[in-house]
Amino acid sequence: MKKLLLPITLLMLTGCANPELTKKVTAEFASKKDVKNLSVCIADKSDMRTFNMLRIETTEKPARDGGVSLALINGGDYIDIIPETLGSKVIYRGEGSRPMLGMLTYRNDEVIADIKSCL
């Protein structure tokens, strides 16, 4: 029961994120890969990391026009993957992260490295 309580609580808190935090773009990327391959790769890499001493859990939701939105639950990050004519566009919004001891830059760098490794 305790194992279910934490993810459910984190999911509810992520749903309450300030809309301004989900609008500010931290980084954008282009890839020749399709949306599905990118979303699986990024989610797999993210799920292997921890943030604030808790394991990251990534949820995936369908977005408009065949895209996908990834929410990195424990980190408060959002990644939109949007199909384009010659591949996909990846938009990372990492300003929702508020780690202990002021390590926001470190956290954003990890997510950006994961995204780049999947492009």
NORUR-V977803 format. One record per pair of residues at least 24 apart in sequence whose ideal C-beta (glycine too) atoms are under 10 Angstrom apart, sorted by the first residue. I is the first residue (numbers start at 1). J is the second residue. Records with the same first field share a line. If there is no record, write none. Layout:
BEGIN
I: J ; J
END
This chain:
BEGIN
6: 54 ; 55 ; 57 ; 73 ; 74
7: 55 ; 57 ; 59 ; 73 ; 74
9: 73
10: 54 ; 56 ; 57 ; 59 ; 71 ; 73 ; 74 ; 76
11: 57 ; 59 ; 71 ; 73
13: 73 ; 74 ; 76
14: 57 ; 59 ; 71 ; 72 ; 73 ; 74 ; 75 ; 76 ; 77 ; 78 ; 96
15: 71 ; 73
17: 71 ; 76 ; 78 ; 93 ; 95 ; 96
18: 76 ; 95 ; 96
20: 95 ; 96
21: 76 ; 77 ; 78 ; 93 ; 94 ; 95 ; 96 ; 97 ; 98
22: 69 ; 71 ; 76 ; 77 ; 78 ; 80 ; 93 ; 95 ; 96
23: 78 ; 93 ; 95
24: 93 ; 94 ; 95 ; 96
25: 78 ; 80 ; 91 ; 92 ; 93 ; 94 ; 95
26: 77 ; 78 ; 79 ; 91 ; 92 ; 93 ; 94 ; 95 ; 96 ; 97 ; 104 ; 108 ; 111 ; 112
27: 79 ; 90 ; 91 ; 92 ; 93 ; 94 ; 108 ; 111 ; 112 ; 115 ; 116
28: 80 ; 89 ; 90 ; 91 ; 92 ; 115
29: 79 ; 81 ; 88 ; 89 ; 90 ; 91 ; 92 ; 112 ; 115 ; 116 ; 118 ; 119
30: 84 ; 86 ; 87 ; 88 ; 89 ; 90 ; 119
31: 81 ; 84 ; 86 ; 87 ; 88 ; 89 ; 90 ; 115 ; 116 ; 118 ; 119
32: 84 ; 86 ; 87 ; 88 ; 119
33: 81 ; 87 ; 88 ; 90 ; 118 ; 119
34: 66 ; 81 ; 83 ; 87 ; 88
35: 62 ; 63 ; 65 ; 66 ; 67 ; 68 ; 80 ; 81 ; 82 ; 83 ; 84 ; 87 ; 88 ; 89 ; 90
36: 66 ; 68 ; 81 ; 83 ; 88
37: 81 ; 88 ; 118
38: 68 ; 70 ; 79 ; 81 ; 83 ; 87 ; 88 ; 89 ; 90 ; 115 ; 118 ; 119
39: 67 ; 68 ; 69 ; 70 ; 79 ; 81 ; 88 ; 90 ; 118
40: 68 ; 118
41: 114 ; 115 ; 117 ; 118 ; 119
42: 68 ; 70 ; 72 ; 79 ; 81 ; 90 ; 92 ; 111 ; 114 ; 115 ; 117 ; 118 ; 119
43: 68 ; 70 ; 72 ; 79 ; 114 ; 118
44: 114 ; 118
45: 110 ; 111 ; 113 ; 114 ; 115 ; 117 ; 118
46: 70 ; 72 ; 73 ; 74 ; 75 ; 77 ; 79 ; 110 ; 111 ; 114 ; 115
47: 72
48: 114
49: 74 ; 75 ; 107 ; 110 ; 111 ; 114
50: 74 ; 75
51: 75 ; 76 ; 77 ; 97 ; 99 ; 100 ; 103 ; 106 ; 107 ; 110 ; 111
52: 76 ; 97 ; 98 ; 99 ; 100 ; 101 ; 103 ; 107
53: 99 ; 100
56: 107 ; 110 ; 111
67: 91
69: 93
71: 96
72: 96 ; 97 ; 107 ; 111 ; 114
74: 99
75: 99 ; 107 ; 108 ; 110 ; 111
76: 107
77: 107 ; 108 ; 110 ; 111
79: 111 ; 114 ; 115
81: 115 ; 118
87: 119
88: 119
90: 115 ; 116 ; 118 ; 119
91: 115
END
